[in-house]
């Protein structure tokens, strides 16, 4: 679970063997394809992208302002 600075809480499920991640946002599952980057992670389906390193990711959905997300407190 990740808390974002836009007030959303999202969940990410990674499936490295298949090269995909599933973003759970607002009760909807969105499948994202892994993209090669020099460091960190990046997954996208063209409309939705997550990218980042370590304990911070950026969430871009369409024309929405980029949200910065950090792991939710346990």
The first five atom37 places (N, CA, C, CB, O) and aatype in JSON, in Angstrom:
{
  "aatype": [20, 20, 20, 20, 20, 20, 20, 20, 20, 20, 20, 20, 20, 20, 20, 20, 20, 20, 20, 20, 20, 20, 20, 20, 20, 20, 20, 20, 20, 20, 20, 20, 20, 20, 20, 20, 20, 20, 20, 20, 20, 20, 20, 20, 20, 20, 20, 20, 20, 20, 20, 20, 20, 20, 20, 20, 20, 20, 20, 20, 20, 20, 20, 20, 20, 20, 20, 20, 20, 20, 20, 20, 20, 20],
  "atom_mask": [
    [1, 1, 1, 1, 1],
    [1, 1, 1, 1, 1],
    [1, 1, 1, 1, 1],
    [1, 1, 1, 1, 1],
    [1, 1, 1, 1, 1],
    [1, 1, 1, 1, 1],
    [1, 1, 1, 1, 1],
    [1, 1, 1, 1, 1],
    [1, 1, 1, 1, 1],
    [1, 1, 1, 1, 1],
    [1, 1, 1, 1, 1],
    [1, 1, 1, 1, 1],
    [1, 1, 1, 1, 1],
    [1, 1, 1, 1, 1],
    [1, 1, 1, 1, 1],
    [1, 1, 1, 1, 1],
    [1, 1, 1, 1, 1],
    [1, 1, 1, 1, 1],
    [1, 1, 1, 1, 1],
    [1, 1, 1, 1, 1],
    [1, 1, 1, 1, 1],
    [1, 1, 1, 1, 1],
    [1, 1, 1, 1, 1],
    [1, 1, 1, 1, 1],
    [1, 1, 1, 1, 1],
    [1, 1, 1, 1, 1],
    [1, 1, 1, 1, 1],
    [1, 1, 1, 1, 1],
    [1, 1, 1, 1, 1],
    [1, 1, 1, 1, 1],
    [1, 1, 1, 1, 1],
    [1, 1, 1, 1, 1],
    [1, 1, 1, 1, 1],
    [1, 1, 1, 1, 1],
    [1, 1, 1, 1, 1],
    [1, 1, 1, 1, 1],
    [1, 1, 1, 1, 1],
    [1, 1, 1, 1, 1],
    [1, 1, 1, 1, 1],
    [1, 1, 1, 1, 1],
    [1, 1, 1, 1, 1],
    [1, 1, 1, 1, 1],
    [1, 1, 1, 1, 1],
    [1, 1, 1, 1, 1],
    [1, 1, 1, 1, 1],
    [1, 1, 1, 1, 1],
    [1, 1, 1, 1, 1],
    [1, 1, 1, 1, 1],
    [1, 1, 1, 1, 1],
    [1, 1, 1, 1, 1],
    [1, 1, 1, 1, 1],
    [1, 1, 1, 1, 1],
    [1, 1, 1, 1, 1],
    [1, 1, 1, 1, 1],
    [1, 1, 1, 1, 1],
    [1, 1, 1, 1, 1],
    [1, 1, 1, 1, 1],
    [1, 1, 1, 1, 1],
    [1, 1, 1, 1, 1],
    [1, 1, 1, 1, 1],
    [1, 1, 1, 1, 1],
    [1, 1, 1, 1, 1],
    [1, 1, 1, 1, 1],
    [1, 1, 1, 1, 1],
    [1, 1, 1, 1, 1],
    [1, 1, 1, 1, 1],
    [1, 1, 1, 1, 1],
    [1, 1, 1, 1, 1],
    [1, 1, 1, 1, 1],
    [1, 1, 1, 1, 1],
    [1, 1, 1, 1, 1],
    [1, 1, 1, 1, 1],
    [1, 1, 1, 1, 1],
    [1, 1, 1, 1, 1]
  ],
  "atom_positions": [
    [[0.84, -1.18, 0.0], [0.0, 0.0, 0.0], [0.88, 1.24, 0.0], [-0.96, 0.0, 1.22], [1.93, 1.28, 0.65]],
    [[0.46, 2.23, -0.73], [1.2, 3.49, -0.87], [0.25, 4.66, -0.63], [1.86, 3.6, -2.27], [-0.87, 4.66, -1.13]],
    [[0.7, 5.64, 0.13], [-0.05, 6.87, 0.35], [0.51, 7.94, -0.56], [0.01, 7.31, 1.85], [1.72, 8.16, -0.6]],
    [[-0.37, 8.61, -1.29], [0.05, 9.62, -2.27], [-0.29, 11.02, -1.78], [-0.61, 9.36, -3.64], [-1.22, 11.21, -0.98]],
    [[0.47, 11.98, -2.26], [0.26, 13.37, -1.81], [-1.01, 14.0, -2.35], [1.45, 14.21, -2.21], [-1.33, 15.14, -2.0]],
    [[-1.74, 13.28, -3.21], [-3.04, 13.78, -3.69], [-4.19, 13.21, -2.86], [-3.23, 13.42, -5.17], [-5.36, 13.4, -3.2]],
    [[-3.85, 12.5, -1.75], [-4.86, 11.96, -0.87], [-5.27, 10.52, -1.16], [-6.05, 12.8, -0.92], [-6.01, 9.92, -0.38]],
    [[-4.8, 9.97, -2.26], [-5.15, 8.59, -2.61], [-4.26, 7.6, -1.89], [-5.04, 8.38, -4.12], [-3.12, 7.91, -1.52]],
    [[-4.78, 6.4, -1.68], [-3.99, 5.25, -1.27], [-4.1, 4.23, -2.39], [-4.49, 4.65, 0.11], [-5.2, 3.88, -2.82]],
    [[-2.96, 3.77, -2.87], [-2.94, 2.8, -3.97], [-2.22, 1.55, -3.52], [-2.26, 3.4, -5.22], [-1.5, 1.55, -2.52]],
    [[-2.43, 0.49, -4.26], [-1.73, -0.76, -4.02], [-1.03, -1.16, -5.31], [-2.71, -1.89, -3.53], [-1.57, -0.97, -6.4]],
    [[0.17, -1.69, -5.18], [0.92, -2.19, -6.33], [1.26, -3.64, -6.11], [2.2, -1.35, -6.58], [1.72, -4.03, -5.03]],
    [[1.03, -4.44, -7.13], [1.41, -5.86, -7.1], [2.34, -6.09, -8.27], [0.16, -6.81, -7.16], [2.0, -5.82, -9.42]],
    [[3.54, -6.6, -7.97], [4.54, -6.8, -9.0], [4.65, -8.27, -9.37], [5.9, -6.26, -8.54], [4.65, -9.15, -8.5]],
    [[4.75, -8.53, -10.67], [4.92, -9.87, -11.2], [6.13, -9.85, -12.14], [3.62, -10.36, -11.95], [5.97, -9.8, -13.36]],
    [[7.35, -9.88, -11.56], [8.56, -9.7, -12.37], [8.75, -10.77, -13.44], [9.76, -9.69, -11.47], [9.3, -10.46, -14.5]],
    [[8.32, -12.0, -13.2], [8.5, -13.04, -14.2], [7.68, -12.76, -15.46], [8.1, -14.4, -13.63], [8.07, -13.16, -16.56]],
    [[6.55, -12.07, -15.3], [5.72, -11.71, -16.46], [6.01, -10.31, -16.97], [4.24, -11.82, -16.09], [5.51, -9.91, -18.02]],
    [[6.82, -9.55, -16.23], [7.15, -8.18, -16.64], [5.98, -7.22, -16.51], [7.63, -8.19, -18.06], [5.86, -6.27, -17.29]],
    [[5.12, -7.47, -15.52], [3.96, -6.59, -15.33], [3.83, -6.18, -13.86], [2.67, -7.27, -15.82], [4.39, -6.81, -12.97]],
    [[3.07, -5.14, -13.65], [2.62, -4.73, -12.32], [1.14, -4.45, -12.43], [3.42, -3.47, -11.79], [0.65, -4.04, -13.49]],
    [[0.42, -4.67, -11.35], [-1.0, -4.35, -11.3], [-1.17, -3.22, -10.28], [-1.87, -5.61, -10.92], [-0.81, -3.36, -9.11]],
    [[-1.73, -2.12, -10.75], [-2.05, -0.98, -9.91], [-3.5, -1.11, -9.49], [-1.79, 0.37, -10.66], [-4.39, -1.24, -10.33]],
    [[-3.74, -1.09, -8.17], [-5.11, -1.11, -7.65], [-5.39, 0.29, -7.13], [-5.3, -2.2, -6.53], [-4.78, 0.74, -6.16]],
    [[-6.33, 0.95, -7.8], [-6.62, 2.36, -7.51], [-8.11, 2.57, -7.62], [-5.85, 3.31, -8.49], [-8.71, 2.32, -8.67]],
    [[-8.72, 3.02, -6.53], [-10.17, 3.25, -6.55], [-10.96, 2.01, -6.85], [-10.5, 4.31, -7.56], [-12.01, 2.07, -7.49]],
    [[-10.47, 0.85, -6.39], [-11.17, -0.41, -6.62], [-10.99, -0.99, -8.01], [-12.61, -0.21, -6.37], [-11.56, -2.05, -8.31]],
    [[-10.22, -0.34, -8.86], [-9.99, -0.8, -10.23], [-8.56, -1.33, -10.36], [-10.24, 0.34, -11.24], [-7.62, -0.74, -9.84]],
    [[-8.42, -2.45, -11.07], [-7.1, -3.01, -11.37], [-6.66, -2.54, -12.75], [-7.13, -4.56, -11.31], [-7.41, -2.62, -13.72]],
    [[-5.42, -2.05, -12.82], [-4.85, -1.62, -14.09], [-3.53, -2.35, -14.29], [-4.66, -0.08, -14.13], [-2.63, -2.24, -13.46]],
    [[-3.42, -3.1, -15.39], [-2.19, -3.82, -15.69], [-1.21, -2.91, -16.42], [-2.49, -5.08, -16.54], [-1.58, -2.24, -17.39]],
    [[0.03, -2.89, -15.95], [1.07, -2.04, -16.52], [2.24, -2.92, -16.96], [1.54, -0.97, -15.51], [2.61, -3.87, -16.27]],
    [[2.82, -2.6, -18.11], [3.96, -3.34, -18.64], [5.26, -2.72, -18.16], [3.91, -3.38, -20.17], [5.4, -1.49, -18.12]],
    [[6.21, -3.57, -17.8], [7.52, -3.09, -17.37], [8.26, -2.46, -18.54], [8.35, -4.23, -16.77], [8.22, -2.98, -19.66]],
    [[8.92, -1.34, -18.28], [9.76, -0.68, -19.28], [11.18, -0.61, -18.75], [9.22, 0.75, -19.62], [11.4, -0.48, -17.55]],
    [[12.14, -0.69, -19.65], [13.54, -0.62, -19.25], [13.93, 0.81, -18.88], [14.45, -1.16, -20.37], [13.61, 1.76, -19.59]],
    [[14.62, 0.92, -17.75], [15.16, 2.21, -17.31], [16.55, 1.96, -16.76], [14.23, 2.88, -16.23], [16.88, 0.84, -16.37]],
    [[17.38, 3.02, -16.74], [18.75, 2.89, -16.27], [18.79, 2.47, -14.8], [19.5, 4.2, -16.46], [19.63, 1.66, -14.4]],
    [[17.89, 3.03, -14.0], [17.81, 2.64, -12.59], [16.39, 2.86, -12.11], [18.82, 3.44, -11.72], [15.65, 3.66, -12.67]],
    [[16.01, 2.15, -11.06], [14.67, 2.27, -10.54], [13.7, 1.39, -11.31], [14.2, 3.7, -10.58], [14.1, 0.4, -11.92]],
    [[12.42, 1.78, -11.28], [11.37, 1.02, -11.96], [10.53, 1.94, -12.83], [10.48, 0.28, -10.94], [10.45, 3.15, -12.59]],
    [[9.92, 1.36, -13.83], [8.93, 2.07, -14.64], [8.0, 1.04, -15.25], [9.61, 2.95, -15.75], [8.44, 0.08, -15.89]],
    [[6.7, 1.25, -15.04], [5.65, 0.41, -15.62], [4.61, 1.35, -16.22], [5.02, -0.56, -14.55], [4.28, 2.38, -15.64]],
    [[4.1, 0.97, -17.41], [3.14, 1.86, -18.07], [2.23, 1.07, -19.01], [3.88, 2.95, -18.86], [2.58, -0.01, -19.47]],
    [[1.07, 1.64, -19.28], [0.19, 1.12, -20.33], [-0.13, 2.22, -21.34], [-1.11, 0.54, -19.72], [-1.06, 2.09, -22.14]],
    [[0.63, 3.31, -21.29], [0.4, 4.44, -22.18], [-0.43, 5.53, -21.51], [-0.29, 3.98, -23.43], [-0.11, 6.71, -21.65]],
    [[-1.46, 5.16, -20.8], [-2.33, 6.1, -20.1], [-1.87, 6.32, -18.66], [-3.77, 5.59, -20.12], [-1.92, 7.43, -18.14]],
    [[-1.43, 5.24, -18.03], [-1.03, 5.25, -16.62], [0.41, 4.8, -16.51], [-1.96, 4.35, -15.77], [0.81, 3.82, -17.13]],
    [[1.2, 5.52, -15.71], [2.62, 5.19, -15.52], [2.99, 5.32, -14.05], [3.52, 6.1, -16.38], [2.59, 6.26, -13.37]],
    [[3.76, 4.34, -13.57], [4.4, 4.47, -12.27], [5.9, 4.38, -12.49], [3.89, 3.36, -11.26], [6.37, 3.57, -13.3]],
    [[6.63, 5.2, -11.78], [8.09, 5.17, -11.9], [8.69, 5.61, -10.58], [8.58, 6.08, -13.07], [8.04, 6.31, -9.79]],
    [[9.92, 5.19, -10.33], [10.56, 5.64, -9.11], [11.7, 4.75, -8.67], [9.57, 5.71, -8.02], [12.16, 3.87, -9.4]],
    [[12.13, 5.02, -7.46], [13.23, 4.3, -6.83], [12.91, 4.14, -5.36], [14.58, 5.03, -7.04], [12.23, 4.96, -4.75]],
    [[13.43, 3.06, -4.78], [13.4, 2.81, -3.34], [12.03, 3.06, -2.73], [14.43, 3.66, -2.65], [11.08, 2.33, -3.01]],
    [[11.91, 4.11, -1.91], [10.68, 4.3, -1.15], [9.84, 5.48, -1.65], [11.01, 4.51, 0.3], [9.11, 6.09, -0.87]],
    [[9.95, 5.79, -2.95], [9.12, 6.85, -3.52], [8.82, 6.54, -4.96], [9.81, 8.22, -3.39], [9.72, 6.22, -5.74]],
    [[7.55, 6.64, -5.33], [7.17, 6.46, -6.73], [6.35, 7.66, -7.18], [6.37, 5.15, -6.93], [5.76, 8.38, -6.37]],
    [[6.33, 7.85, -8.48], [5.5, 8.87, -9.11], [4.39, 8.16, -9.85], [6.34, 9.79, -10.08], [4.63, 7.17, -10.54]],
    [[3.18, 8.66, -9.71], [2.01, 8.11, -10.39], [1.49, 9.15, -11.36], [0.91, 7.69, -9.37], [1.14, 10.26, -10.96]],
    [[1.43, 8.78, -12.63], [0.87, 9.65, -13.67], [-0.31, 8.93, -14.31], [1.95, 10.04, -14.75], [-0.17, 7.81, -14.79]],
    [[-1.47, 9.58, -14.3], [-2.67, 9.01, -14.92], [-3.24, 10.06, -15.84], [-3.72, 8.55, -13.85], [-3.74, 11.09, -15.39]],
    [[-3.15, 9.8, -17.14], [-3.69, 10.73, -18.12], [-3.18, 12.15, -17.92], [-5.2, 10.73, -18.07], [-1.98, 12.37, -17.82]],
    [[-4.1, 13.1, -17.85], [-3.75, 14.51, -17.69], [-3.7, 14.95, -16.23], [-4.73, 15.37, -18.45], [-3.49, 16.12, -15.94]],
    [[-3.91, 13.98, -15.31], [-3.87, 14.29, -13.88], [-2.46, 14.74, -13.48], [-4.3, 13.05, -13.04], [-1.47, 14.27, -14.03]],
    [[-2.39, 15.66, -12.54], [-1.09, 16.07, -12.03], [-0.37, 14.87, -11.42], [-1.24, 17.21, -10.98], [-1.0, 14.0, -10.83]],
    [[0.94, 14.83, -11.57], [1.74, 13.74, -11.03], [1.61, 13.68, -9.51], [3.22, 13.89, -11.43], [1.74, 14.7, -8.83]],
    [[1.36, 12.5, -8.99], [1.27, 12.29, -7.55], [2.55, 11.59, -7.08], [0.0, 11.47, -7.17], [3.04, 10.67, -7.75]],
    [[3.07, 12.0, -5.96], [4.21, 11.35, -5.33], [3.67, 10.46, -4.22], [5.25, 12.41, -4.77], [2.88, 10.89, -3.38]],
    [[4.12, 9.2, -4.23], [3.59, 8.21, -3.29], [4.72, 7.59, -2.49], [2.79, 7.13, -4.02], [5.81, 7.34, -3.01]],
    [[4.44, 7.33, -1.22], [5.4, 6.7, -0.32], [4.71, 5.52, 0.35], [5.96, 7.71, 0.75], [3.48, 5.51, 0.47]],
    [[5.49, 4.53, 0.8], [4.86, 3.38, 1.46], [3.98, 3.82, 2.63], [5.92, 2.39, 1.96], [4.35, 4.7, 3.41]],
    [[2.81, 3.19, 2.72], [1.88, 3.52, 3.8], [2.46, 3.06, 5.13], [0.5, 2.87, 3.56], [3.15, 2.05, 5.2]],
    [[2.17, 3.81, 6.18], [2.62, 3.41, 7.52], [1.93, 2.12, 7.92], [2.34, 4.53, 8.56], [0.74, 1.93, 7.66]],
    [[2.68, 1.24, 8.54], [2.14, -0.08, 8.92], [1.16, 0.03, 10.06], [3.27, -1.03, 9.33], [0.61, -0.98, 10.51]]
  ]
}
